[in-house]
Amino acid sequence: MSMKKLDVLAFILLVVGGLNWGLVAVARFDLVAFIFGMRFGDISPVSRVVYGLVELAAVYQALGWKAIQRRWQA
């Protein structure tokens, strides 16, 4: 997988995470739980993977911000 594709994947995961947390704050609605047929606050192994990927995407973006900027300027 190219680094730009990884950048895009990380961005998508961060958008999903941001939308989910926004919905939790505004409407008390957990989109990830809903997608996997669960109730608000329920966690399954699959939802844990989604939340873990969102966390890894955030760490990737935070630690690699300068390198990501250089890749996209080329």
C-alpha positions as CSV (number, residue, x, y, z in Angstrom):
1,M,0.0,0.0,0.0
2,S,1.4,3.4,-1.0
3,M,1.9,6.0,1.7
4,K,-0.7,8.3,0.0
5,K,-3.3,5.5,0.2
6,L,-2.4,5.0,3.9
7,D,-2.9,8.8,4.4
8,V,-6.4,8.6,2.7
9,L,-7.4,5.6,4.8
10,A,-6.2,7.3,8.0
11,F,-8.2,10.4,7.0
12,I,-11.4,8.4,6.4
13,L,-11.0,6.6,9.7
14,L,-10.6,10.0,11.5
15,V,-13.8,11.3,9.8
16,V,-15.7,8.2,10.9
17,G,-14.4,8.7,14.4
18,G,-15.2,12.4,14.4
19,L,-18.7,11.9,13.1
20,N,-19.3,9.1,15.6
21,W,-18.1,11.3,18.6
22,G,-20.1,14.2,17.3
23,L,-23.3,12.1,17.1
24,V,-22.6,10.8,20.6
25,A,-22.3,14.3,21.9
26,V,-25.2,15.9,20.1
27,A,-27.7,13.0,19.7
28,R,-26.5,10.3,22.1
29,F,-26.3,8.1,19.0
30,D,-23.3,5.7,18.5
31,L,-23.0,5.2,14.8
32,V,-20.5,2.3,15.0
33,A,-22.7,0.4,17.4
34,F,-25.7,1.0,15.2
35,I,-23.9,-0.2,12.1
36,F,-23.1,-3.5,13.9
37,G,-26.6,-3.9,15.2
38,M,-25.9,-3.0,18.8
39,R,-27.3,-0.5,21.3
40,F,-25.7,2.7,22.4
41,G,-22.7,1.9,24.6
42,D,-22.4,-1.8,23.6
43,I,-19.0,-3.0,22.4
44,S,-18.3,-6.1,20.4
45,P,-15.0,-7.4,19.1
46,V,-15.7,-5.9,15.7
47,S,-16.5,-2.4,17.1
48,R,-13.3,-2.6,19.2
49,V,-11.4,-3.2,16.0
50,V,-13.1,-0.1,14.4
51,Y,-12.3,2.0,17.5
52,G,-8.7,0.7,17.6
53,L,-8.2,1.6,13.9
54,V,-9.5,5.1,14.5
55,E,-7.0,5.5,17.4
56,L,-4.2,4.2,15.2
57,A,-5.2,6.6,12.4
58,A,-5.1,9.5,14.9
59,V,-1.6,8.5,16.2
60,Y,-0.4,8.1,12.6
61,Q,-1.7,11.5,11.6
62,A,-0.3,13.2,14.7
63,L,3.2,11.7,14.6
64,G,3.6,11.9,10.8
65,W,2.0,15.3,10.1
66,K,5.1,16.9,8.6
67,A,6.0,13.9,6.4
68,I,2.3,13.7,5.2
69,Q,2.5,17.4,4.2
70,R,5.7,16.8,2.2
71,R,4.2,13.8,0.4
72,W,1.1,15.7,-0.7
73,Q,3.1,18.8,-1.9
74,A,5.0,16.7,-4.4
